[in-house]
C-alpha cells in the first residue's frame, strides 16, 4: 500500500494539562497506483522513535484492509487485517474480518465474525470515520482492533481484540462552544471506548476529519489532541 498521489496530510499534537507531549503523530491520505483510497499514519514516541505505523485502504468509510507495524525496544512485529467481501462485492459492515500476525511461536491467523463489528486500526486519523459509522447505532457496536494494551505480552501483541464502542452527538452550549473553537462545520461527540477512554469528547469536521480529542485520565489529568499542519487538496471532498 503505497501512495502514488497525496491529497491531504496533517499532524496531531498531544498535550497533558496544557503541556505538549513528545508524540509524533502524522498522516498522509491519497490514492495508490490502482486508484484505491489509502491512508498512512505513524505515531512515534521518544528519541528512539518507537511506536506504530498503519497503512490502510478505505472504502465507503470502512477500513477494508490494513497493515500494522509495531516497533519497540524488544522487536518489530506486524499484522495484516482485511474484510472478506464476497467475490466482486464492495466491503460492507458485516463482512468477516481476517487477521494475520506474528506471534512468538510464528505466524498466526484468526477469522472474526463481522456481524455488527467494525475494523478499527487505532490511530487518531481513523477516529473520524469510526465516529460517523457508530453514530446511527444507539447501542454502539463492537470493534476489532490490533491489541496493544500490554506490549510485554508478546503472544497478544497485534492479535485481534474485540471491544464495545459507542458515540452520540453532544448537545447544549458546551458542545456548541467546543465545536466553534475548532473551526466551522464541526460536530462534537461523546465517545465511549474501553477503560482508558471513558466520556471522551471528540470533534469531527464536515470532511470526516477528527480535529480535536479530549479525555480525562484516571488520575484527573486532561489529555488533549489537536489536528495541526493540515494540507488539503481542492480535488478532495471528504476523507470518508
C-alpha positions as CSV (number, residue, x, y, z in Angstrom):
1,X,0.0,0.0,0.0
2,X,1.9,2.9,-1.4
3,X,0.7,6.4,-2.3
4,X,1.1,7.4,-5.9
5,X,-0.6,10.7,-5.2
6,X,-1.1,12.7,-1.9
7,X,-4.3,14.6,-1.5
8,X,-4.1,15.5,2.2
9,X,-1.7,15.3,5.2
10,X,-1.5,16.6,8.7
11,X,-0.3,16.0,12.2
12,X,-1.8,15.5,15.7
13,X,-0.3,17.4,18.6
14,X,-0.8,15.9,22.1
15,X,-0.8,17.8,25.4
16,X,-1.4,16.9,29.1
17,X,-2.7,19.7,31.3
18,X,-1.6,22.1,28.7
19,X,2.0,20.8,28.4
20,X,2.9,19.5,24.9
21,X,3.9,15.8,24.9
22,X,6.7,14.2,22.8
23,X,4.4,12.3,20.5
24,X,4.9,12.4,16.7
25,X,1.5,11.5,15.1
26,X,1.4,12.3,11.4
27,X,-0.6,11.0,8.4
28,X,-1.0,11.2,4.7
29,X,-4.0,10.4,2.5
30,X,-4.2,9.8,-1.2
31,X,-4.5,7.1,-3.8
32,X,-2.4,4.1,-4.8
33,X,-1.5,3.1,-8.3
34,X,-4.9,1.3,-8.7
35,X,-6.9,4.3,-7.6
36,X,-7.7,3.0,-4.1
37,X,-8.0,5.4,-1.3
38,X,-5.1,4.9,1.0
39,X,-4.4,6.3,4.5
40,X,-0.9,6.1,6.1
41,X,-0.5,7.0,9.7
42,X,2.5,6.9,12.0
43,X,2.7,7.5,15.8
44,X,6.2,7.6,17.4
45,X,7.2,8.4,20.9
46,X,10.6,9.4,22.4
47,X,14.0,9.8,20.9
48,X,14.2,6.2,19.8
49,X,11.1,6.6,17.6
50,X,9.3,3.5,19.0
51,X,5.7,3.2,18.0
52,X,3.2,2.1,15.4
53,X,2.6,2.6,11.7
54,X,-0.7,1.8,9.8
55,X,-1.2,1.6,6.1
56,X,-4.9,1.2,5.2
57,X,-7.3,1.1,2.3
58,X,-10.7,2.9,2.8
59,X,-13.9,2.0,1.0
60,X,-17.3,3.7,1.8
61,X,-16.0,4.9,5.1
62,X,-14.8,1.5,6.2
63,X,-11.2,0.3,6.6
64,X,-11.2,-2.6,4.1
65,X,-7.6,-3.6,4.7
66,X,-4.7,-2.5,6.8
67,X,-1.1,-3.4,7.5
68,X,0.1,-2.6,11.1
69,X,3.7,-2.4,12.2
70,X,4.8,-2.2,15.8
71,X,8.3,-1.4,16.9
72,X,9.7,-1.2,20.4
73,X,12.9,-2.0,22.3
74,X,12.3,-5.7,22.1
75,X,11.4,-6.3,18.4
76,X,9.5,-5.2,15.4
77,X,6.2,-7.1,14.6
78,X,3.5,-6.7,12.1
79,X,-0.1,-7.8,11.4
80,X,-2.5,-7.6,8.4
81,X,-6.2,-7.2,8.7
82,X,-8.8,-7.3,5.9
83,X,-12.6,-7.5,5.3
84,X,-13.5,-10.7,3.4
85,X,-16.1,-9.3,1.0
86,X,-17.8,-11.6,-1.5
87,X,-16.4,-12.0,-5.0
88,X,-16.7,-8.7,-6.8
89,X,-18.6,-7.1,-3.9
90,X,-17.7,-3.8,-2.2
91,X,-16.7,-4.2,1.5
92,X,-19.5,-3.5,4.0
93,X,-20.3,-3.7,7.6
94,X,-20.9,-7.3,8.5
95,X,-18.1,-8.8,6.4
96,X,-15.9,-11.3,8.2
97,X,-12.6,-9.9,9.4
98,X,-9.4,-11.9,8.8
99,X,-6.2,-11.2,10.7
100,X,-2.7,-12.5,10.2
101,X,0.0,-11.5,12.8
102,X,3.4,-12.6,14.0
103,X,3.4,-14.3,17.4
104,X,6.3,-15.6,19.5
105,X,5.5,-19.1,18.1
106,X,5.4,-18.0,14.4
107,X,2.7,-16.8,12.1
108,X,-0.9,-16.7,13.5
109,X,-4.2,-16.4,11.8
110,X,-7.8,-15.7,13.1
111,X,-11.1,-15.1,11.5
112,X,-13.6,-12.9,13.4
113,X,-17.3,-12.8,12.5
114,X,-18.1,-9.4,11.2
115,X,-21.8,-9.0,12.1
116,X,-22.1,-5.7,14.0
117,X,-18.4,-5.2,14.0
118,X,-16.1,-2.6,12.6
119,X,-12.4,-2.8,11.8
120,X,-10.5,0.0,13.5
121,X,-6.7,0.3,13.4
122,X,-6.5,2.6,16.5
123,X,-4.7,5.7,15.0
124,X,-6.3,9.1,15.6
125,X,-6.9,9.8,11.9
126,X,-9.3,6.8,11.7
127,X,-11.4,8.2,14.5
128,X,-13.5,10.5,12.3
129,X,-14.8,7.6,10.0
130,X,-15.3,5.4,13.1
131,X,-17.5,8.0,14.9
132,X,-19.6,8.6,11.7
133,X,-20.2,4.8,11.5
134,X,-21.0,4.5,15.2
135,X,-23.4,7.4,15.5
136,X,-26.5,5.7,13.9
137,X,-26.2,2.8,16.3
138,X,-27.6,3.9,19.7
139,X,-26.4,0.8,21.5
140,X,-23.0,1.0,19.9
141,X,-21.0,-1.7,18.0
142,X,-18.1,-4.0,18.7
143,X,-14.9,-3.1,17.1
144,X,-12.0,-5.3,16.1
145,X,-8.5,-3.8,16.5
146,X,-4.9,-4.9,17.0
147,X,-4.1,-5.5,20.7
148,X,-1.5,-3.0,22.1
149,X,-2.9,-2.9,25.6
150,X,0.2,-4.6,27.1
151,X,3.1,-5.0,24.6
152,X,5.0,-7.1,27.1
153,X,2.6,-9.9,26.4
154,X,4.1,-10.8,23.1
155,X,1.6,-13.5,22.4
156,X,-1.2,-11.0,22.3
157,X,0.6,-8.1,20.6
158,X,-1.3,-7.1,17.4
159,X,-3.7,-10.1,17.8
160,X,-7.4,-9.2,17.3
161,X,-9.0,-7.6,20.3
162,X,-12.8,-7.0,20.5
163,X,-14.3,-4.2,22.5
164,X,-17.5,-2.2,22.6
165,X,-17.7,1.4,21.4
166,X,-20.4,4.0,21.1
167,X,-20.8,7.6,20.1
168,X,-23.5,10.2,20.4
169,X,-23.7,13.8,19.4
170,X,-23.1,16.3,22.1
171,X,-25.8,18.7,23.0
172,X,-26.0,22.1,24.7
173,X,-23.9,25.2,24.9
174,X,-20.7,23.3,25.9
175,X,-20.9,21.3,22.6
176,X,-21.5,24.4,20.5
177,X,-18.7,26.4,22.1
178,X,-16.2,23.5,21.9
179,X,-17.0,22.9,18.2
180,X,-16.8,26.6,17.3
181,X,-13.4,26.9,18.9
182,X,-12.1,24.2,16.5
183,X,-13.5,25.7,13.3
184,X,-16.5,25.8,11.0
185,X,-18.8,22.9,10.4
186,X,-17.5,20.9,13.4
187,X,-19.7,18.5,15.4
188,X,-18.9,17.2,18.9
189,X,-19.4,13.6,20.0
190,X,-19.3,11.8,23.3
191,X,-17.3,8.7,22.7
192,X,-17.4,5.6,25.0
193,X,-14.4,3.3,24.4
194,X,-12.5,0.9,26.6
195,X,-11.5,1.5,30.2
196,X,-8.9,4.1,29.1
197,X,-11.4,6.1,27.0
198,X,-14.5,6.9,29.0
199,X,-16.6,10.0,28.3
200,X,-14.1,11.3,25.7
201,X,-15.2,14.4,23.8
202,X,-14.4,14.2,20.1
203,X,-14.8,16.8,17.4
204,X,-15.2,16.0,13.7
205,X,-15.5,18.4,10.8
206,X,-17.6,18.1,7.7
207,X,-14.8,16.3,5.8
208,X,-14.8,13.5,8.3
209,X,-11.6,14.6,10.0
210,X,-11.0,14.3,13.7
211,X,-9.9,17.8,14.6
212,X,-10.0,17.5,18.4
213,X,-10.0,14.8,21.1
214,X,-10.2,15.5,24.9
215,X,-10.2,12.8,27.6
216,X,-9.7,12.9,31.4
217,X,-7.3,10.3,32.7
218,X,-8.0,8.2,35.7
219,X,-5.5,10.4,37.7
220,X,-7.5,13.5,36.9
221,X,-5.3,14.9,34.2
222,X,-6.7,16.3,31.0
223,X,-5.2,15.0,27.8
224,X,-5.9,16.8,24.5
225,X,-5.2,16.1,20.9
226,X,-5.4,18.7,18.2
227,X,-5.1,18.5,14.4
228,X,-2.4,20.9,13.0
229,X,-0.3,21.4,9.9
230,X,-3.2,20.4,7.7
231,X,-2.8,20.4,3.9
232,X,-5.9,19.5,1.9
233,X,-6.2,19.3,-1.9
234,X,-9.1,21.1,-3.6
235,X,-9.6,17.8,-5.5
236,X,-10.7,16.1,-2.3
237,X,-14.2,16.3,-0.9
238,X,-14.2,14.1,2.2
239,X,-12.0,11.7,4.0
240,X,-14.8,9.1,4.1
